[in-house]
Amino acid sequence: MPKKDVMLISGREYSSRLFHCFGSKDTNLNLDLVVNLIKESGTEFIVFNTHNIFDIKRKGDLKVGFSSITLSEIGERIDISKYILLNNINHPKNWRDAVARAVKSFEISKNKIIKLEVLNSDFKTSCDKEVIKAAEVLVKKGYEVMPLISCNLKAAKKLESIGCCLLRIMGSPIGSFRGIDNMKAAETIFREIKIPVLIDGGIGKPQHVIDAMSIGAAGVLVNSSLFTAENPILMVKAMKHAVISGRNYYLEKTMGAC
């Protein structure tokens, strides 16, 4: 019998390799769309934003994306206890702001898994130095950190050595929809880094997902591409199947047919 293909994060097994967020400030979300995206994507994570975390008092008031839709409202439609909450440290000003928001989000959510980023002023590329500083502090505090960085092997190795549980590398700038600009560099990172590495940034269509998975990405995080689509539900279904197809092709190449 073939070995079960799961992604291991901090010793826990996950069968889905697709992560997704809930758009930008310009995205018009409604509760039906949010719930159906979670259901149809097959994701095992619900990502909530922290840009307004210091205005939040209780877990049920945490919001997805930049919307007013709360976890309590989502919980009236689906059993959110079946999902892992993911604290999205979105658009912090610097590493100190990122750390403060991560700590506050844990106080409210009681979840230590941190989706970390610190972007440059263009909000499209990663400021890797600030990410590394924030990750060092958060890992020492006992958090499970999933940082976003550029497609840079040196930064990836540093974050792995710090003790991050997963890495996210940018295929191309956020919102560029170019896919992976440097396939060779990305493949090297996938091969040399032993913790899971996702592609996150610049994913515009299912073919980009297949490209990433077929060269060894552990998974993919998508966001903007869902909400620029005419039908976000059909797009998230396409992305889900692209992850599966690309992963199967990678396994066939590296392990042979079962």
C-alpha positions as CSV (number, residue, x, y, z in Angstrom):
1,M,0.0,0.0,0.0
2,P,1.4,3.4,-0.9
3,K,2.5,5.6,2.0
4,K,0.0,8.4,2.8
5,D,1.1,11.7,1.4
6,V,0.7,14.3,4.0
7,M,2.3,17.6,4.9
8,L,4.0,17.7,8.3
9,I,4.0,21.0,10.1
10,S,5.3,20.9,13.7
11,G,4.7,17.2,13.8
12,R,1.0,17.5,12.8
13,E,-0.3,15.9,9.6
14,Y,-2.2,17.9,7.0
15,S,-3.8,16.4,3.9
16,S,-4.6,19.7,2.1
17,R,-1.8,21.7,0.6
18,L,-3.8,24.7,-0.4
19,F,-4.0,27.8,1.9
20,H,-6.0,30.9,1.0
21,C,-6.8,34.3,2.4
22,F,-9.7,36.6,1.8
23,G,-8.7,39.4,-0.5
24,S,-7.5,42.9,-0.1
25,K,-9.0,46.2,1.1
26,D,-10.8,46.4,-2.3
27,T,-12.4,43.0,-2.0
28,N,-16.2,42.9,-1.5
29,L,-16.8,39.8,0.7
30,N,-20.1,38.4,1.9
31,L,-20.7,35.6,4.3
32,D,-21.9,33.1,1.6
33,L,-18.7,33.6,-0.4
34,V,-16.5,33.2,2.7
35,V,-18.2,30.0,3.8
36,N,-18.2,28.5,0.3
37,L,-14.6,29.3,-0.3
38,I,-13.6,27.5,2.9
39,K,-15.7,24.5,2.0
40,E,-14.7,24.2,-1.6
41,S,-11.0,24.9,-1.2
42,G,-10.6,21.9,1.1
43,T,-8.2,24.0,3.3
44,E,-7.6,23.0,6.9
45,F,-6.8,26.6,8.0
46,I,-9.0,29.7,8.5
47,V,-6.9,32.8,8.1
48,F,-7.9,35.9,10.1
49,N,-6.3,39.4,9.7
50,T,-4.7,41.3,12.5
51,H,-4.5,44.9,11.1
52,N,-7.2,45.8,13.6
53,I,-6.2,43.4,16.3
54,F,-5.9,46.0,19.1
55,D,-9.6,46.9,18.6
56,I,-10.7,43.3,19.1
57,K,-11.8,42.0,22.5
58,R,-12.8,38.4,22.0
59,K,-12.1,35.5,19.7
60,G,-15.5,35.5,18.0
61,D,-14.9,39.1,16.8
62,L,-11.8,38.3,14.8
63,K,-12.3,39.1,11.2
64,V,-11.4,37.5,7.9
65,G,-9.7,39.6,5.2
66,F,-10.4,43.3,5.5
67,S,-14.1,42.6,5.9
68,S,-16.5,42.9,8.8
69,I,-17.2,39.2,8.7
70,T,-16.3,37.6,12.0
71,L,-15.4,34.1,13.1
72,S,-18.7,34.0,15.1
73,E,-20.7,34.6,12.0
74,I,-18.7,31.9,10.1
75,G,-19.2,29.6,13.0
76,E,-23.0,29.8,12.6
77,R,-22.6,28.2,9.2
78,I,-19.7,25.7,9.6
79,D,-18.0,24.0,12.4
80,I,-14.8,26.1,12.8
81,S,-13.5,23.8,15.5
82,K,-12.5,21.5,12.6
83,Y,-10.1,24.1,11.3
84,I,-6.8,25.6,12.5
85,L,-6.9,29.3,13.0
86,L,-4.0,31.1,11.4
87,N,-3.0,34.5,12.8
88,N,-2.3,36.6,9.7
89,I,0.2,39.4,10.6
90,N,-0.7,41.4,7.5
91,H,1.0,44.7,6.6
92,P,2.9,45.4,9.8
93,K,5.1,48.5,9.7
94,N,8.2,46.8,11.0
95,W,9.4,43.7,12.9
96,R,8.4,45.3,16.3
97,D,4.9,45.9,15.0
98,A,4.7,42.4,13.7
99,V,5.7,40.9,17.0
100,A,3.3,43.1,19.0
101,R,0.4,42.0,16.7
102,A,1.4,38.4,16.9
103,V,1.4,38.4,20.7
104,K,-1.9,40.2,20.9
105,S,-3.6,37.9,18.4
106,F,-2.4,34.9,20.5
107,E,-4.0,36.5,23.6
108,I,-7.3,36.6,21.8
109,S,-7.2,33.5,19.6
110,K,-5.2,31.2,21.9
111,N,-3.5,30.0,18.7
112,K,0.3,30.1,18.4
113,I,0.5,29.6,14.6
114,I,1.7,32.9,13.0
115,K,1.5,33.7,9.3
116,L,4.2,36.3,9.3
117,E,5.2,39.0,6.8
118,V,6.9,42.4,6.8
119,L,6.6,44.0,3.3
120,N,8.5,46.8,1.8
121,S,6.8,50.1,1.2
122,D,5.4,48.9,-2.1
123,F,3.4,46.2,-0.2
124,K,4.4,43.8,-3.0
125,T,7.8,42.5,-1.9
126,S,9.2,41.1,1.3
127,C,11.6,42.9,3.6
128,D,13.5,39.8,4.5
129,K,15.7,41.4,7.2
130,E,12.6,42.6,9.2
131,V,11.0,39.2,8.7
132,I,14.0,37.4,10.2
133,K,14.1,39.8,13.2
134,A,10.5,39.2,13.9
135,A,10.8,35.4,13.5
136,E,13.7,35.2,15.9
137,V,11.7,36.9,18.6
138,L,8.5,34.9,18.0
139,V,10.2,31.5,17.8
140,K,12.0,32.3,21.1
141,K,8.6,33.1,22.6
142,G,7.3,29.7,21.6
143,Y,5.2,30.6,18.5
144,E,5.0,28.4,15.4
145,V,6.1,30.8,12.7
146,M,5.3,30.7,9.0
147,P,7.2,33.6,7.4
148,L,7.0,35.1,3.9
149,I,10.3,35.9,2.3
150,S,11.7,36.6,-1.2
151,C,13.0,33.6,-3.2
152,N,16.3,33.7,-1.4
153,L,18.1,30.6,-0.3
154,K,20.3,32.4,2.3
155,A,17.2,33.9,4.1
156,A,15.4,30.6,3.8
157,K,18.3,28.7,5.5
158,K,18.4,31.3,8.3
159,L,14.7,31.0,9.0
160,E,14.9,27.2,9.0
161,S,17.9,27.4,11.5
162,I,15.9,29.8,13.7
163,G,13.2,27.1,14.1
164,C,10.3,28.2,11.8
165,C,7.8,25.5,11.2
166,L,7.1,26.4,7.5
167,L,8.4,28.9,4.9
168,R,6.5,30.9,2.3
169,I,8.6,32.1,-0.6
170,M,7.4,34.6,-3.2
171,G,7.2,33.4,-6.8
172,S,6.9,37.0,-8.0
173,P,5.6,40.2,-6.4
174,I,2.2,40.2,-4.7
175,G,-0.5,40.9,-7.3
176,S,1.8,40.5,-10.3
177,F,0.2,37.2,-11.4
178,R,3.5,36.3,-13.1
179,G,3.9,32.9,-11.4
180,I,7.5,31.9,-10.5
181,D,10.0,34.3,-11.9
182,N,13.1,32.1,-11.1
183,M,12.2,28.5,-11.3
184,K,15.8,27.3,-10.7
185,A,16.1,29.3,-7.4
186,A,12.7,28.2,-6.2
187,E,13.5,24.5,-6.9
188,T,16.8,24.8,-5.1
189,I,15.0,26.1,-2.0
190,F,12.4,23.3,-2.2
191,R,15.3,20.8,-2.4
192,E,17.6,22.1,0.3
193,I,15.1,23.3,3.0
194,K,13.7,20.4,5.1
195,I,10.7,22.1,6.5
196,P,7.6,22.7,4.2
197,V,8.0,25.5,1.7
198,L,5.0,27.1,0.1
199,I,4.8,29.4,-2.9
200,D,3.0,32.5,-1.9
201,G,3.0,35.6,-4.1
202,G,2.4,36.2,-7.8
203,I,0.2,33.1,-8.3
204,G,-2.3,34.1,-11.0
205,K,-3.7,31.0,-12.5
206,P,-3.8,27.2,-12.0
207,Q,-0.8,26.6,-14.3
208,H,1.4,28.6,-11.9
209,V,0.2,26.3,-9.1
210,I,1.1,23.2,-11.2
211,D,4.5,24.6,-12.0
212,A,5.2,25.2,-8.3
213,M,4.0,21.9,-7.1
214,S,5.8,19.9,-9.9
215,I,9.2,21.2,-8.8
216,G,8.7,20.4,-5.1
217,A,6.6,23.1,-3.4
218,A,5.0,21.6,-0.3
219,G,1.9,23.7,-1.0
220,V,0.5,27.0,-2.3
221,L,-1.1,30.0,-0.7
222,V,-3.4,32.0,-3.0
223,N,-5.3,35.2,-2.4
224,S,-5.6,38.0,-5.1
225,S,-6.2,35.5,-7.9
226,L,-9.4,34.3,-6.3
227,F,-10.9,37.7,-6.1
228,T,-9.9,39.0,-9.5
229,A,-11.7,36.0,-11.0
230,E,-15.2,36.3,-12.3
231,N,-16.2,33.3,-10.1
232,P,-14.0,32.9,-7.0
233,I,-15.6,29.6,-6.2
234,L,-14.7,28.0,-9.5
235,M,-11.2,29.5,-9.3
236,V,-10.6,28.1,-5.8
237,K,-11.7,24.7,-7.1
238,A,-9.3,25.0,-10.0
239,M,-6.5,25.9,-7.6
240,K,-7.3,22.9,-5.4
241,H,-7.1,20.5,-8.3
242,A,-4.0,22.2,-9.6
243,V,-2.3,21.5,-6.3
244,I,-3.3,17.9,-6.5
245,S,-2.2,17.5,-10.1
246,G,1.2,19.2,-9.6
247,R,1.9,17.2,-6.4
248,N,1.1,13.9,-8.1
249,Y,3.4,14.8,-11.0
250,Y,6.2,15.6,-8.6
251,L,5.7,12.3,-6.8
252,E,5.7,10.4,-10.0
253,K,8.9,12.1,-11.1
254,T,10.7,11.6,-7.8
255,M,9.4,8.3,-6.5
256,G,8.1,6.5,-9.6
257,A,4.6,5.2,-10.2
258,C,3.1,3.4,-7.2
